[in-house]
Amino acid sequence: MVLQPEPQGTRTTVEYIANQENLEAFARRAASSSVLAIDTEFLREKTYYANLCLLQLATDTEVAVVDPFAVDDLKVLVPLLEDPAIMKLFHAAGQDLEILYRELGVLPSPVFDTQVAATLLGHTQQIGYGPLVHSLCGVNLKKSDSFTDWSRRPLSSSQLDYAADDVIYLPKMYRIMCERLEAKGRLSWLDNDFAALCDPSNYVSDAATRFKRLKRVGQLSRRQLSAAREVACWRELMAQERDLPRKWVLTDEQVVEACRRESRTIDDLFMVRGVRERLCTRDARAVVAALVRGLDAPPEQWPELDKSLKSEPNVDAELDLMEALVRLRAKENDIAMQTLASHGELARVARGYRDDIDVLKGWRRTIIGEELLDLLAGKISLSLGPEGLVVTRTGE
């Protein structure tokens, strides 16, 4: 990661772009910038896919608030997103990257996420954009349009100001954070985390595995899970095809209850509360067919959920000790605890897993991973002293 010097004597200008000519002109100017801050405004309450309503872009010297409803082709921005010499800046990049990937067919690279980077500088894991701007830039952002209808036109001046604020401070924050990370020797620590954000597999829905995320799916037997896999897959594909929220097709609770009842007829299916009102006859037939297909699948094809806490050794005591140690090292190193080691990862380590676990890789292993393994092996003891937790090496 190469830190570019901040341009001197420049002033940021804001432009509302509502035609293709101005968008292309901005893209040409931005091609010479070392950074490109990106944010999106969208709606998805009534759709499966997010409906992009506004795209905000910023260099060191200008902000472009792009109206996707008014321009002909956003793909003029693709060369900027793929240019390795331009660092793409985000705050909490996940949904923005998902939208860009769907709209443009590419993922930006390289990227820098200020929310992720903040966790190595003493901030909480989910710090919001506003508090981070205040912390680093000393600016209090207005919140008046945080829950506005971005699809309505014309946009008000307050909406445009709010949208511009979402990117205008990112270049400055990026440079401040890079300087502080470099001073701590941590500038490269997040390279793998940022590279992972650019992995397309993160933004592609796998309908065949959606059943694993159903609420209360753990109540089902393996045979019933087989039915849930088929029904959840059908629901996902229908939601995508019709661009509707999946819960508008069937709720998680309805899917699980139909599978728990092992419904084999439309009458059986309609015994589940609310299903009759949601499904037309054709869809009801499709759901019943999916149920029967799953229920009648041979046992060797029945899916199995990842091992639950109930079926694995109880490691509550180990987790308590591990989390105490992680909390201590996180505080000492001014790193958000969850960034250093999540509860889920600690549980896996406590149960003996060692492969593909972030806390046992790279800088995390150096700070805490090796020590956690020593703790589990009895090579470290924890006790309380006058100033808090005391870590003691025991005889090996």
matplotlib code that plots the C-alpha trace (Angstrom):
import matplotlib.pyplot as plt

x = [0.0, 1.6, 0.5, 0.2, 0.9, -2.1, -2.4, -1.6, -3.6, -6.7, -10.3, -13.0, -15.9, -19.2, -21.1, -24.4, -24.1, -27.4, -26.2, -23.7, -21.5, -20.7, -20.1, -17.6, -15.9, -15.6, -14.2, -11.5, -10.5, -10.6, -8.2, -5.3, -6.3, -4.5, -7.7, -11.4, -13.9, -17.1, -20.5, -24.0, -27.5, -30.1, -33.4, -34.2, -37.2, -39.5, -37.0, -34.6, -31.8, -30.8, -32.1, -29.2, -30.5, -27.4, -23.6, -21.2, -17.6, -14.8, -11.2, -9.0, -10.4, -14.0, -17.1, -19.5, -23.0, -24.2, -27.9, -28.0, -31.6, -30.4, -27.2, -27.0, -24.2, -22.3, -19.8, -17.7, -16.5, -15.1, -11.6, -11.3, -12.5, -10.0, -7.0, -4.4, -2.9, -6.1, -7.0, -10.7, -12.0, -15.1, -16.6, -18.3, -17.8, -19.9, -23.2, -21.5, -19.4, -22.4, -24.2, -21.3, -20.7, -24.3, -24.5, -21.1, -20.0, -16.6, -15.3, -13.0, -9.4, -7.4, -9.7, -9.3, -12.2, -12.0, -14.3, -12.1, -8.9, -10.3, -10.3, -6.5, -6.5, -8.4, -12.0, -14.8, -15.4, -18.6, -17.8, -20.1, -18.9, -20.1, -18.3, -15.1, -15.3, -15.7, -12.7, -10.3, -11.5, -13.2, -16.5, -20.0, -22.1, -25.8, -28.1, -31.3, -31.4, -30.1, -33.5, -34.7, -36.3, -33.4, -35.6, -37.7, -36.9, -35.9, -33.4, -33.3, -30.2, -30.0, -30.1, -27.3, -25.2, -25.8, -24.8, -21.6, -20.6, -20.5, -17.4, -15.9, -13.9, -12.8, -9.5, -8.4, -9.3, -7.5, -4.3, -4.6, -5.2, -2.4, 0.0, -1.1, -1.0, 2.4, 3.6, 2.4, 3.9, 0.4, -0.1, 0.1, -1.8, -5.1, -3.9, -5.5, -8.7, -9.1, -8.2, -11.0, -13.5, -12.7, -13.6, -16.7, -17.8, -18.8, -21.5, -23.0, -26.0, -25.9, -29.6, -28.6, -27.2, -29.7, -31.5, -28.6, -29.5, -33.2, -34.3, -34.8, -33.6, -31.8, -35.2, -35.4, -34.3, -31.9, -34.8, -36.6, -33.5, -33.5, -36.9, -35.8, -32.9, -35.3, -37.9, -35.4, -33.7, -37.1, -37.9, -34.5, -34.8, -38.4, -37.3, -34.5, -36.7, -39.5, -37.1, -39.0, -37.7, -37.5, -39.8, -42.5, -42.4, -42.4, -41.1, -38.4, -40.9, -43.3, -40.5, -39.4, -42.9, -43.9, -40.8, -41.3, -44.9, -43.5, -46.3, -47.0, -50.2, -51.4, -53.9, -51.1, -49.1, -52.0, -52.2, -49.1, -50.3, -50.3, -49.1, -52.5, -52.5, -49.0, -49.0, -51.0, -52.0, -49.1, -46.5, -48.2, -47.8, -44.1, -43.5, -45.2, -43.1, -40.0, -41.1, -41.7, -38.5, -36.5, -38.4, -38.0, -34.4, -32.2, -30.6, -27.1, -28.2, -29.7, -27.8, -26.2, -25.8, -22.4, -21.8, -23.7, -22.5, -24.8, -23.0, -19.4, -17.5, -18.5, -15.7, -17.3, -14.4, -11.8, -13.7, -13.9, -10.1, -9.4, -11.6, -10.0, -6.6, -7.8, -9.4, -6.1, -4.0, -6.6, -6.5, -2.7, -2.4, -5.3, -7.2, -10.9, -11.4, -13.6, -11.0, -8.3, -10.4, -14.1, -16.1, -16.8, -13.1, -12.1, -14.8, -13.3, -9.8, -11.0, -12.5, -9.3, -9.7, -6.5, -7.1, -8.5, -8.8, -7.8, -6.6, -4.0, -2.7, -0.3, -0.3, -3.2, -1.2, 1.8, -0.2, -2.5, -2.8, 0.3, -0.5, -4.0, -2.5, -0.1, -3.0, -5.0, -1.9, -1.4, 1.7, 0.1, -1.9, -4.1, -4.7, -5.9, -3.5, -3.8, -3.8, -5.9, -5.2, -1.8, -0.4, 2.2, 4.3, 4.2, 6.8, 6.5]
y = [0.0, 3.3, 6.4, 9.4, 12.9, 15.1, 17.8, 21.3, 24.4, 22.6, 23.0, 20.4, 21.3, 19.4, 18.6, 17.0, 14.8, 14.1, 13.4, 11.1, 13.9, 15.3, 11.7, 11.0, 14.3, 13.5, 10.0, 11.6, 14.0, 11.3, 9.1, 11.3, 11.1, 8.7, 8.1, 7.7, 7.7, 5.8, 5.6, 4.6, 5.5, 2.7, 1.2, -2.5, -2.7, -3.8, -5.6, -8.5, -6.5, -3.1, -0.3, 2.1, 5.6, 7.7, 7.2, 9.5, 9.8, 12.0, 12.7, 15.1, 18.1, 17.3, 15.4, 14.0, 13.1, 10.9, 10.3, 6.8, 7.5, 10.3, 9.0, 6.5, 4.2, 3.9, 1.5, 4.5, 4.3, 0.7, 1.8, 3.9, 1.0, -1.4, 1.1, -0.3, 3.2, 4.5, 3.6, 3.1, 4.3, 3.2, 3.1, -0.2, -1.3, -4.5, -3.3, -0.7, -3.4, -5.7, -3.0, -2.0, -5.6, -6.0, -2.7, -2.7, -6.3, -5.6, -5.1, -2.1, -2.9, -1.9, -0.9, 0.7, 0.5, 3.1, 1.2, -1.9, 0.2, 2.0, -1.2, -1.2, 2.4, 1.9, 2.3, -0.1, -2.7, -1.1, 2.6, 4.7, 7.1, 10.2, 9.4, 8.5, 11.8, 13.7, 11.8, 12.3, 15.5, 17.3, 17.7, 17.0, 15.7, 16.5, 13.5, 15.0, 12.9, 9.6, 7.9, 9.6, 8.3, 8.5, 7.3, 10.5, 13.3, 16.1, 15.7, 18.5, 20.6, 19.0, 15.5, 16.4, 17.9, 14.8, 12.6, 14.6, 14.5, 10.7, 10.8, 14.2, 13.3, 9.9, 11.0, 13.0, 10.2, 7.7, 9.7, 10.3, 6.6, 5.5, 7.8, 6.4, 2.8, 3.3, 4.8, 1.7, -0.6, -1.8, -0.4, -3.8, -5.8, -5.3, -6.1, -9.6, -8.2, -5.6, -8.1, -10.4, -7.6, -7.8, -11.5, -11.9, -15.0, -12.7, -11.1, -14.2, -15.8, -19.6, -20.7, -24.3, -23.4, -20.7, -23.2, -23.0, -19.4, -20.0, -18.9, -21.9, -24.3, -26.2, -27.6, -29.8, -33.4, -34.2, -35.5, -32.3, -30.3, -32.0, -30.6, -27.2, -27.1, -27.6, -25.1, -22.4, -22.9, -22.5, -19.4, -17.8, -18.3, -16.9, -13.9, -13.2, -13.7, -11.5, -9.0, -9.3, -9.7, -13.4, -13.0, -11.7, -15.1, -17.1, -16.3, -18.3, -19.4, -20.7, -22.6, -24.3, -25.1, -26.6, -28.8, -29.7, -30.8, -32.8, -31.4, -33.4, -31.8, -28.3, -28.8, -29.8, -26.8, -24.4, -25.6, -23.4, -20.0, -17.3, -19.6, -19.7, -15.9, -15.8, -18.5, -18.8, -22.4, -22.7, -21.7, -23.9, -26.9, -25.9, -25.8, -29.1, -30.7, -29.3, -30.6, -34.1, -34.1, -33.3, -35.6, -38.6, -38.0, -41.0, -40.5, -40.3, -37.1, -35.5, -32.3, -31.8, -28.4, -27.4, -29.0, -27.2, -26.2, -29.0, -31.7, -30.6, -30.5, -27.8, -25.3, -22.5, -22.4, -22.3, -19.6, -17.5, -17.7, -17.1, -14.1, -12.6, -12.9, -11.5, -8.5, -7.8, -8.0, -6.0, -3.2, -3.2, -3.0, -0.5, -2.9, -3.7, -7.1, -8.6, -7.6, -9.4, -12.6, -13.2, -15.4, -17.9, -18.2, -18.7, -21.4, -23.2, -23.0, -24.2, -27.3, -28.1, -26.6, -25.1, -24.7, -21.6, -19.6, -15.9, -15.6, -18.3, -16.4, -13.4, -10.5, -11.9, -15.1, -13.0, -10.8, -13.4, -16.7, -18.4, -17.3, -18.8, -22.1, -22.0, -21.2, -24.2, -26.4, -25.4, -23.4, -20.1, -19.4, -16.4, -14.8, -11.5, -9.0, -5.5, -4.0, -6.6, -9.8, -11.3, -13.7, -16.2, -18.7, -22.1, -24.8, -26.8]
z = [0.0, -1.1, 0.6, -1.7, -0.5, 0.0, -2.7, -1.5, -2.2, -3.6, -2.8, -3.1, -5.4, -5.6, -8.9, -9.4, -12.5, -14.4, -17.9, -19.6, -20.9, -17.5, -16.1, -18.8, -18.2, -14.5, -15.3, -17.4, -14.7, -12.0, -14.0, -12.8, -9.1, -6.7, -4.8, -5.5, -2.6, -3.3, -1.6, -2.7, -1.7, -2.4, -1.5, -1.1, 1.2, -1.6, -3.8, -3.7, -5.4, -4.1, -6.3, -6.8, -6.4, -6.1, -6.6, -4.8, -6.0, -4.7, -5.5, -3.6, -5.5, -6.4, -5.5, -8.1, -7.0, -9.9, -10.6, -12.1, -13.2, -15.5, -17.0, -19.9, -18.8, -15.5, -17.1, -18.1, -14.5, -14.9, -15.9, -12.8, -10.6, -12.2, -12.2, -9.8, -9.4, -7.9, -4.3, -4.0, -0.6, 1.3, 4.7, 5.5, 1.9, 1.8, 0.4, -1.8, -3.4, -3.8, -5.7, -7.9, -8.8, -9.9, -11.7, -13.4, -13.4, -11.8, -8.3, -7.4, -6.7, -4.7, -1.9, 1.6, 4.1, 6.8, 9.1, 8.9, 9.3, 12.3, 14.3, 14.3, 15.6, 18.8, 17.4, 17.9, 15.1, 13.8, 14.2, 12.0, 9.4, 11.3, 14.5, 12.6, 10.6, 13.9, 15.5, 12.6, 11.0, 13.8, 11.8, 13.0, 10.2, 9.9, 10.2, 8.8, 5.6, 7.0, 6.4, 3.2, 0.1, -2.4, -5.3, -5.4, -7.7, -7.7, -4.9, -2.3, -1.6, 1.9, 0.3, -2.1, 0.8, 2.9, -0.1, -0.8, 2.9, 2.7, 0.5, 0.8, 4.0, 2.9, 1.1, 4.2, 6.6, 4.4, 4.6, 8.3, 9.0, 6.7, 8.6, 11.9, 10.8, 9.3, 12.6, 14.4, 11.8, 10.8, 7.3, 5.6, 8.2, 6.5, 2.9, 3.0, 4.6, 1.8, -0.9, 0.4, -0.1, -3.8, -4.0, -6.3, -4.3, -1.5, -3.6, -5.3, -3.6, -3.5, -3.6, -2.8, 0.6, 1.6, 3.9, 6.4, 7.2, 7.9, 11.3, 13.7, 11.0, 13.8, 14.9, 11.9, 11.4, 8.6, 6.5, 7.1, 6.3, 2.9, 2.3, 3.6, 1.2, -1.7, -0.6, 0.4, -3.0, -4.8, -2.7, -3.5, -7.2, -7.2, -5.2, -7.7, -10.7, -9.4, -7.7, -4.4, -0.8, -0.1, 2.9, 0.6, -1.2, 2.0, 5.4, 7.1, 9.7, 7.1, 5.3, 8.5, 9.7, 6.3, 6.5, 10.2, 9.3, 6.3, 4.2, 1.0, -0.3, -0.9, 1.9, 4.3, 3.1, 3.7, 7.3, 7.9, 9.0, 6.3, 3.4, 1.7, 1.4, 0.0, -2.6, -5.8, -6.8, -9.2, -6.6, -4.0, -6.3, -6.8, -3.1, -2.5, -5.2, -3.6, -0.2, -1.6, -3.5, -0.4, 1.9, -0.5, -1.2, -0.1, 3.3, 1.9, 0.2, 3.3, 4.3, 7.7, 9.3, 10.6, 14.0, 16.6, 20.0, 21.4, 19.5, 20.3, 23.5, 25.9, 26.0, 28.1, 30.6, 27.8, 26.0, 29.2, 29.6, 26.0, 25.8, 28.8, 27.2, 23.9, 25.7, 27.5, 24.3, 22.3, 24.9, 25.0, 21.2, 20.8, 18.5, 18.5, 20.3, 17.6, 14.9, 16.8, 17.4, 17.1, 19.5, 16.8, 15.9, 19.5, 19.9, 16.9, 18.3, 21.7, 20.0, 18.3, 14.8, 13.4, 9.6, 7.9, 11.1, 10.9, 14.5, 13.7, 10.7, 10.1, 12.5, 14.5, 15.2, 16.3, 18.7, 20.2, 18.2, 19.5, 23.0, 22.8, 21.7, 24.7, 27.0, 25.8, 26.2, 29.8, 29.1, 30.3, 33.4, 34.1, 37.5, 38.9, 40.4, 41.8, 38.2, 36.5, 34.6, 35.0, 32.4, 33.7, 31.8, 33.5, 33.4, 30.2]

ax = plt.figure().add_subplot(projection="3d")
ax.plot(x, y, z, "-o")
ax.set_aspect("equal")
plt.show()
